[in-house]
Amino acid sequence: MLAGGEARRFGGDKLAADIDGRSLLEHALDELPTDARVAVVGPARPLSRTATFLREDPPGGGPAAGLITGLIWALELRAEVIVTLPGDAPGGGRAAAVLLADLRPNEQAVVGLDESGRQQVLQLALRAAAARRLVELAGPERGHDQSVRRLVSALAPRPRALPADLSYDIDTADQLRHFRNHNRA
């Protein structure tokens, strides 16, 4: 789970934004299996489930640095399959389950596609070998100030179309209002 951005377009801590009495981050974790080991790359926050909080070193290296930090953590735990998701996607946990279920035995990675056909490169399911490859591609900078899209595209992951509610992310206050209104309808 990547949760360390500065949320400049949002104008504050978007992951703490309230949606029906729970934070956006809590919504993003919904429907992950309760026995799944969860790491949140970003500042420690209150959560209703157990999670390990990690920071890229030095902090502020961007999404690729956060991704690589989380992958290194998972690889150190000897994870065979790893799922990544952005903290600002309220349907992220459900998307992770879809991607994981869709990862075929003979493939290394699958990436979510939003309804416009754009790869959501932070919504990934990948095998350990693919995670090691991403860490290798990031080099000694460990992803700092690198493009996540460039790193992930080097894996040539198979795209998996996701329903709009699973790929939707919140970057602005208007998008948060839209999400709140849509979910109340």
C-alpha positions as CSV (number, residue, x, y, z in Angstrom):
1,M,0.0,0.0,0.0
2,L,1.5,3.3,-1.1
3,A,0.5,6.1,1.3
4,G,3.2,8.6,1.4
5,G,2.5,11.3,-1.2
6,E,2.2,15.0,-0.4
7,A,-1.4,15.3,-1.8
8,R,-0.7,18.8,-3.3
9,R,-3.7,18.7,-5.5
10,F,-5.9,17.6,-2.6
11,G,-4.7,20.4,-0.3
12,G,-4.2,18.2,2.8
13,D,-4.0,14.7,4.1
14,K,-6.3,13.0,1.7
15,L,-5.8,9.5,3.2
16,A,-7.3,10.8,6.4
17,A,-10.3,12.2,4.6
18,D,-13.6,10.9,6.1
19,I,-15.8,8.7,4.0
20,D,-18.8,7.5,6.0
21,G,-16.9,7.6,9.3
22,R,-13.8,5.9,8.1
23,S,-10.6,7.2,6.4
24,L,-9.9,6.9,2.7
25,L,-7.0,4.7,3.7
26,E,-9.3,2.3,5.6
27,H,-11.5,2.1,2.5
28,A,-8.5,1.2,0.4
29,L,-7.7,-1.7,2.7
30,D,-11.3,-3.1,2.6
31,E,-11.6,-6.6,1.4
32,L,-8.0,-7.6,1.8
33,P,-7.8,-10.9,3.5
34,T,-7.5,-10.5,7.2
35,D,-4.6,-12.9,7.3
36,A,-2.7,-10.9,4.6
37,R,0.5,-9.2,5.7
38,V,0.1,-5.5,5.0
39,A,2.7,-2.8,4.7
40,V,1.9,0.8,4.3
41,V,4.7,2.9,2.8
42,G,4.1,6.3,4.3
43,P,3.7,7.9,7.7
44,A,2.2,5.8,10.5
45,R,-1.6,6.3,10.8
46,P,-4.3,4.8,12.9
47,L,-5.8,1.7,11.3
48,S,-8.3,-0.9,12.4
49,R,-6.1,-3.7,11.1
50,T,-2.5,-4.6,11.7
51,A,0.0,-3.1,9.3
52,T,3.7,-2.5,9.1
53,F,4.5,1.1,8.4
54,L,7.6,1.7,6.2
55,R,9.3,4.8,4.8
56,E,11.5,5.0,1.8
57,D,15.0,6.2,2.7
58,P,15.2,9.2,2.4
59,P,11.5,10.0,2.6
60,G,9.9,11.9,-0.3
61,G,11.4,9.9,-3.2
62,G,8.1,9.5,-5.0
63,P,5.8,6.6,-5.8
64,A,8.6,4.4,-7.4
65,A,10.7,4.7,-4.2
66,G,7.6,3.7,-2.2
67,L,6.9,0.8,-4.5
68,I,10.4,-0.5,-4.3
69,T,10.5,-0.1,-0.5
70,G,7.3,-2.2,-0.1
71,L,8.6,-4.8,-2.6
72,I,11.9,-5.2,-0.7
73,W,9.9,-5.6,2.6
74,A,7.8,-8.3,1.0
75,L,10.8,-10.1,-0.6
76,E,12.5,-10.1,2.8
77,L,9.5,-12.0,4.2
78,R,9.9,-14.5,1.3
79,A,6.5,-13.6,-0.2
80,E,5.8,-15.7,-3.3
81,V,3.0,-13.4,-4.6
82,I,2.8,-9.6,-3.9
83,V,-0.1,-7.3,-4.5
84,T,0.4,-3.5,-4.5
85,L,-2.2,-0.8,-4.4
86,P,-2.4,3.0,-3.9
87,G,-3.7,4.3,-0.7
88,D,-6.0,6.8,-2.5
89,A,-8.1,4.2,-4.3
90,P,-11.1,3.4,-2.1
91,G,-11.7,0.2,-4.1
92,G,-8.0,-0.8,-4.0
93,G,-8.5,-3.8,-1.7
94,R,-11.2,-5.3,-3.9
95,A,-9.0,-4.6,-7.0
96,A,-6.1,-6.4,-5.3
97,A,-8.2,-9.5,-4.9
98,V,-9.3,-9.3,-8.5
99,L,-5.7,-9.0,-9.8
100,L,-4.5,-11.7,-7.5
101,A,-7.2,-14.1,-8.6
102,D,-6.4,-13.2,-12.2
103,L,-2.6,-13.9,-12.0
104,R,-2.1,-17.0,-14.0
105,P,0.3,-19.7,-12.8
106,N,2.6,-19.2,-15.8
107,E,2.9,-15.4,-15.7
108,Q,4.9,-13.0,-13.6
109,A,2.7,-9.9,-13.3
110,V,-0.7,-8.4,-14.0
111,V,-1.6,-4.7,-13.9
112,G,-5.0,-3.0,-13.5
113,L,-6.5,-1.0,-16.3
114,D,-8.9,1.8,-15.6
115,E,-12.0,2.3,-17.6
116,S,-10.2,4.6,-20.1
117,G,-7.7,1.8,-20.8
118,R,-4.8,3.4,-18.9
119,Q,-2.6,1.2,-16.8
120,Q,-2.9,1.8,-13.1
121,V,0.8,0.9,-12.4
122,L,0.4,0.9,-8.6
123,Q,-2.3,-1.8,-8.9
124,L,-0.2,-4.9,-9.5
125,A,-0.2,-8.5,-8.7
126,L,3.3,-10.0,-9.2
127,R,5.4,-13.0,-8.4
128,A,8.6,-12.7,-6.4
129,A,10.8,-13.0,-9.5
130,A,9.0,-10.0,-11.0
131,A,9.4,-8.0,-7.7
132,R,13.1,-8.8,-7.7
133,R,13.3,-7.6,-11.3
134,L,11.7,-4.3,-10.4
135,V,14.1,-3.8,-7.5
136,E,17.0,-4.6,-9.8
137,L,15.7,-2.1,-12.5
138,A,15.4,0.6,-9.8
139,G,19.1,0.3,-9.2
140,P,21.0,1.7,-6.2
141,E,18.6,4.7,-6.1
142,R,15.9,2.3,-5.1
143,G,13.3,4.1,-7.3
144,H,14.0,7.6,-5.9
145,D,12.7,10.2,-8.4
146,Q,12.1,7.5,-11.0
147,S,9.0,6.8,-13.0
148,V,6.8,3.9,-11.8
149,R,5.3,3.6,-15.2
150,R,8.8,3.1,-16.8
151,L,9.8,0.5,-14.2
152,V,6.5,-1.4,-14.4
153,S,6.4,-1.3,-18.2
154,A,9.8,-3.1,-18.3
155,L,8.0,-6.1,-16.8
156,A,5.4,-6.1,-19.7
157,P,2.7,-7.1,-17.2
158,R,-0.6,-8.4,-18.7
159,P,-3.3,-5.8,-18.4
160,R,-6.5,-6.6,-16.6
161,A,-9.5,-4.3,-17.0
162,L,-11.0,-3.3,-13.7
163,P,-14.5,-1.9,-13.1
164,A,-14.5,1.9,-12.6
165,D,-15.2,1.6,-8.8
166,L,-12.1,-0.5,-8.3
167,S,-9.6,1.7,-10.3
168,Y,-11.0,5.1,-9.2
169,D,-8.5,7.1,-7.2
170,I,-9.0,10.4,-5.3
171,D,-6.5,13.2,-6.0
172,T,-8.7,16.3,-5.5
173,A,-11.4,17.5,-3.1
174,D,-13.8,17.4,-6.1
175,Q,-13.1,13.7,-6.7
176,L,-13.7,13.0,-3.0
177,R,-17.1,14.8,-3.2
178,H,-17.9,12.9,-6.3
179,F,-17.0,9.6,-4.6
180,R,-19.1,10.4,-1.5
181,N,-22.1,11.4,-3.6
182,H,-21.8,8.4,-5.9
183,N,-21.7,6.0,-3.0
184,R,-24.7,7.5,-1.3
185,A,-26.9,7.1,-4.3
